[in-house]
Structures are given as structure tokens and as C-alpha cells.
């Protein structure tokens, strides 16, 4: 019985791609920034080959890594969660998803307001923590929804849980998702609930993402179509709009995501367990919190001891990322255009350096080959 555990460390980039300057990201390096912290300690990932990856100059290289490892190049035009995960699963996006750096058109927001029955505040690119600080009081007073965006292809709706109940917020986001197609087809509509009082508003774990349907066949579609289990942990269900999954569970953060993964490791199934650990990006990368990012990686690496111990004879463990978000890059707090790591371990897998790959889709092709399936997308397996 074969099982693959594919864990995405959301935003864990390992250095600027050649075209990073085109995205305003010249010189970014998420791994380089966090490795400089005294809180950074990742012996398990080092043993798998993290510091042996092409282009990685920090850390201590292993003389004999036990993992199979590669530096992954994003072939898609973009640097966001949706495009990164889609490419891992086999879809290369030749055109970037639309962004609205000046806010969304007034006619679009007027229609959204009419359909939700609530007014609109903000409509600007904003930090998620700062927008509730600056607009939270007016929202609580008027009941208007806080709509904002970022340098990514997102339409975000923030609301206080005591003013707009969660289910209403989710309904409003589904309305937005149905509206945002074509030229307005952002990658994600994101519900951003918060609680607290004036000056002390805090976002909750009730976030939900509503993504576009993947525009082509994915690794998930092919696996589930052949009768294999495809389990999503974290926001995987939202990223793929539920398509191709046979089971999923939402999580409140990294710690819960790791615990749910460990629980699945104790279960009998045949197929893929696809995991997203979002805190690296959401809590630390976007907040330029180097120490927090380093501590989160150290925590994950400590849990890797338990994860590795639960692997069965025919199991594979894969660790990668979807983009970068360099907490040491003070020019912005946005995602960064970076290479990502790929670390593969299995008891029957020969270790070695697979070099620099041309596309994240090689990961999807590797998963499919392990289950004897030829990918219906461009991507080359990293298994012999």
C-alpha cells in the first residue's frame, strides 16, 4: 500500500529566481533571512539535503544526505499561493492572475454591495492587520464590509464576527467568487474574520479561501480518477476549489496541520495526503518577522522526527514550498519570486541531488509516477 505525504511549507523560498527583479524582488532569500536567526535549527531538513540544494550558501552541507533533493523553478507567471500550488499539481500558468493595485472598479463593488446588502469600506491594497486597525471601528459602527487587496491576486473581505456572523461572511465571499471571473478573475477570494475591540482587533482562525477552479487536469484529478485517495490538509481544499479531493480537513495553523498529518499517518489509505502549513507565510513572512519564521521552521523540523518515524516501508515524504515571502526584505511584505526546495525521503528511494528543475510540475509528475500513472501535463518525474 503506497502513500505519499506532500507537505507545502507555505512561502519557504530559497533564493531569488533570475526574473525576480521583474517582480520587484531583487535579492530576496527567505531561507537566507531566517537562517541568520539564532532561533533557526533544522537538523532533520539538513539531513534530507536542504543545505545541499543548488544555490544555497547558508547552513552546513551534509556529506551524505539521506534524501533526494532538488531546487524547483516556478515556470508560471506569478508568485502567489494559487499559482504555486496549481503548478505543483501540474498546471503551468502562462499569464499572471489579475491584480488590482489601485483597488477594484466602483461598478464591481456597487454590484457586490447590492448583492450582500452591506456597504463597502477601504478598497485599497492593505496589510491584513493594519486594515482592521484602521477601518475596524468604522466597520463595527456601520456594519460595512472591509474589502481590500494586495500585490497578489486576491479580493479579501474582513468583518468582525459579532457584526457579520461567519456564515454570512462566507456567503458574501461566495457571492464575490461568482462575480469575479474573466478580467476580474482573481486567484482567491478570502474571508478574513476578526474579533476584539477598538485598538485590539485580532484576526481569527476562521479564514476561508475561495479559489478559481483549476483550468486544466491536475495531479489530484488523475489520482482520484484512478481510485486513489486524495486527502487535503489545511487550505488545500480551498486552493483547488475541492476538485480532485476525496477527503479534506481544515486547520487553524501549523501545529494543528502537523497533528492532522500525524493522525493520517496512522490510518490505512492508498494515495496522497497533500498538506499546506500556512503560518510561515501568514504570520511571519508578511509581517517581516524573522524570529517567528525561524521558530516556526525549528518547530516543524522538530516534528519531522515523529513524521519520519511513522513512515511505512512504501511511504514517501515530500517537502516543498509554493513561493517565497522573505521576512528580511524590508522593501515590501509581499510574496517573493524565489526558487523553492524539494526534499524527498522514502526507505526505498536512493538519495541524491536532482539539480535545478524547470518547473514545480515535476513534483506532480513524481507523485503520479509512483502510482503508475502517466501525467497529463508537462512535468518530469524525479524518480528513477
ABEGO torsion letter per residue (X at the ends): XBBBBBBBBBGBBAEBBAAAAAAGABGBBAAAAAAABAABBBAAAAAAGAAABBGBABEBBBABBABBBBBBBBABBEABAAAAAAAAAGBBBABBBBBBAAEBBAAAAAAAAAAAGBBBBGGBBBBAAAAAAAAAAAAAAAGBBBBBBBABBBBBBBBBAAABBAAAAAAAAAAAAAABBEAABBABBBBBBBBEBBGABBBBAABBBBBBBBABBBAAAAAAAAGBBBBBBEAAAAAAGGBGBABBBBBAEAAAAAAAAAAAAABBBBEBBBBBBAAAAAAAAAAGBAAAAAAAAAAAAAAAAAAAAABBAABBBBBBBAEBBBAABAABABBBBBBBBBBBBBAABBBEBAEBBABAAAAAAAAAAAAGBBBABBEBBABX
